[in-house]
């Protein structure tokens, strides 16, 4: 009878600390990419930097990514 194997907690191999941290990093990177708008020149001013994507969606993605990063760091192995 193998007693030690029945006392070990079962972990989900699909949701490890590494996976959470990688997902958080991807969220942060996507948020920063969405914040970056097209370049403006002196002749042509691009007003896409004032869109809802750059002002609302991108910072929320970054915030979720940073919060998920904290969860990934503090999660027990």
ABEGO torsion letter per residue (X at the ends): XBAAAAABBBBBAABBAAAAAAAAAAAAAAAAAAABBBBBBAABBBAAAABAAAAAAAAAAAAAAAAAAAAAAABBX
